[in-house]
Amino acid sequence: MRSEVQPCAACSGSRLRLEARHVFVGHLNLPAISAMSIREALNALGEVELSGHRAEVADRILKEVISRLRFLD
């Protein structure tokens, strides 16, 4: 008997905890970014413009993520 594959009701198949699903980089949340191809994620993250406190918090992390994506690309 073949069963139907259904995404998890709690995370909608993102495999991320609730807290991670509520993290946004620019206008995209982590599930949206993780669903992208490496090139799409590079393009999207390369266009993110942050200012003030958000820029201070995210600057090093964003640079590191972009660096790792470039390595994988």
Residue frames as qw, qx, qy, qz and C-alpha x, y, z in Angstrom:
[[0.000, 0.889, 0.459, 0.000, 0.00, 0.00, 0.00],
 [0.437, 0.315, 0.015, 0.842, 1.42, 3.36, -1.05],
 [0.232, -0.755, -0.445, 0.421, 1.05, 6.27, 1.33],
 [0.281, 0.864, 0.159, 0.387, 0.83, 9.89, 0.32],
 [0.536, -0.080, -0.253, 0.801, 3.69, 12.15, 1.33],
 [0.126, -0.901, -0.315, -0.270, 2.42, 15.21, 3.14],
 [0.286, 0.510, -0.372, 0.721, 4.44, 18.06, 4.61],
 [0.334, -0.272, -0.694, 0.577, 4.57, 18.39, 8.36],
 [0.139, -0.822, -0.495, -0.246, 1.61, 20.37, 9.66],
 [0.480, -0.756, -0.147, 0.421, 3.78, 22.24, 12.18],
 [0.324, -0.562, 0.314, 0.694, 6.47, 23.51, 9.79],
 [0.641, 0.678, 0.076, -0.351, 4.84, 23.09, 6.36],
 [0.920, 0.287, 0.085, 0.252, 7.82, 21.02, 5.28],
 [0.205, 0.908, -0.276, 0.239, 10.43, 23.71, 5.96],
 [0.848, -0.095, -0.392, 0.345, 12.15, 21.59, 8.64],
 [0.230, 0.371, -0.313, 0.843, 12.71, 24.73, 10.66],
 [0.223, -0.452, -0.704, 0.500, 11.54, 25.57, 14.16],
 [0.027, 0.881, 0.472, 0.036, 8.94, 28.27, 14.66],
 [0.309, -0.814, 0.067, 0.488, 11.58, 30.78, 15.79],
 [0.397, -0.223, 0.576, 0.679, 13.67, 30.22, 12.65],
 [0.256, 0.541, 0.700, 0.389, 10.63, 30.57, 10.40],
 [0.071, -0.940, -0.325, 0.071, 10.07, 34.05, 11.85],
 [0.431, -0.542, 0.248, 0.677, 13.56, 35.33, 11.01],
 [0.552, 0.795, 0.247, 0.038, 13.56, 37.70, 8.05],
 [0.473, -0.290, 0.304, 0.774, 16.44, 38.96, 5.93],
 [0.126, 0.032, -0.369, -0.920, 15.04, 41.95, 4.12],
 [0.656, 0.026, 0.011, -0.755, 11.59, 40.88, 2.98],
 [0.753, 0.126, -0.617, -0.191, 12.37, 37.12, 2.84],
 [0.718, -0.533, 0.353, -0.275, 12.07, 34.67, 5.70],
 [0.263, -0.499, 0.818, 0.112, 14.49, 31.76, 6.20],
 [0.673, 0.222, 0.705, -0.042, 12.17, 29.11, 4.68],
 [0.569, 0.800, 0.102, -0.157, 11.88, 31.20, 1.50],
 [0.093, 0.814, -0.559, -0.126, 15.65, 31.61, 1.28],
 [0.432, -0.319, 0.843, 0.016, 16.38, 27.95, 2.00],
 [0.719, 0.424, 0.536, -0.129, 13.93, 26.91, -0.74],
 [0.413, 0.852, -0.198, -0.252, 15.96, 28.87, -3.33],
 [0.885, 0.287, -0.098, 0.353, 18.78, 27.57, -5.45],
 [0.616, -0.394, -0.048, 0.681, 22.26, 28.73, -4.43],
 [0.285, 0.225, 0.302, 0.882, 22.35, 31.28, -7.24],
 [0.245, -0.715, -0.452, -0.473, 18.86, 32.61, -6.38],
 [0.606, -0.703, -0.273, 0.252, 19.83, 32.95, -2.72],
 [0.547, -0.152, 0.088, 0.818, 23.06, 34.74, -3.70],
 [0.088, 0.446, 0.375, 0.808, 21.14, 37.20, -5.83],
 [0.420, -0.754, -0.427, -0.269, 18.46, 37.78, -3.20],
 [0.648, -0.618, -0.183, 0.405, 20.91, 38.24, -0.32],
 [0.500, 0.032, 0.169, 0.848, 23.17, 40.44, -2.45],
 [0.029, -0.562, -0.367, -0.741, 20.28, 42.87, -2.91],
 [0.493, -0.697, -0.500, 0.147, 19.43, 43.17, 0.79],
 [0.198, 0.523, -0.169, 0.812, 19.85, 46.71, 2.09],
 [0.558, -0.632, -0.507, 0.180, 19.75, 47.17, 5.83],
 [0.145, 0.655, -0.180, 0.719, 20.31, 50.27, 7.92],
 [0.452, -0.646, 0.248, -0.563, 20.79, 51.24, 11.52],
 [0.563, -0.410, 0.655, -0.294, 20.65, 48.57, 14.19],
 [0.930, 0.237, 0.239, -0.151, 19.58, 45.87, 11.70],
 [0.628, 0.691, -0.330, 0.141, 22.68, 46.50, 9.62],
 [0.144, -0.670, 0.651, -0.326, 24.90, 46.30, 12.71],
 [0.751, -0.183, 0.563, -0.291, 23.39, 42.99, 13.75],
 [0.888, 0.341, 0.297, -0.085, 23.31, 41.33, 10.32],
 [0.323, 0.846, -0.383, -0.185, 26.39, 42.70, 8.55],
 [0.128, -0.525, 0.840, 0.041, 28.96, 40.05, 9.50],
 [0.609, 0.118, 0.762, -0.184, 26.48, 37.19, 9.33],
 [0.656, 0.684, 0.173, -0.267, 25.20, 38.24, 5.92],
 [0.253, 0.773, -0.557, -0.171, 28.74, 38.57, 4.57],
 [0.315, -0.329, 0.889, -0.048, 29.61, 35.09, 5.86],
 [0.676, 0.349, 0.606, -0.230, 26.49, 33.50, 4.36],
 [0.565, 0.784, -0.092, -0.241, 27.17, 35.17, 1.00],
 [0.017, 0.675, -0.731, -0.100, 30.79, 33.99, 1.14],
 [0.473, -0.093, 0.871, -0.099, 29.72, 30.40, 1.76],
 [0.683, 0.561, 0.390, -0.258, 27.11, 30.53, -1.00],
 [0.386, 0.807, -0.381, -0.234, 29.77, 31.81, -3.43],
 [0.210, -0.457, 0.864, 0.031, 31.99, 28.90, -2.45],
 [0.574, 0.193, 0.778, -0.167, 29.16, 26.46, -3.17],
 [0.588, 0.730, 0.114, -0.329, 28.29, 28.16, -6.46]]
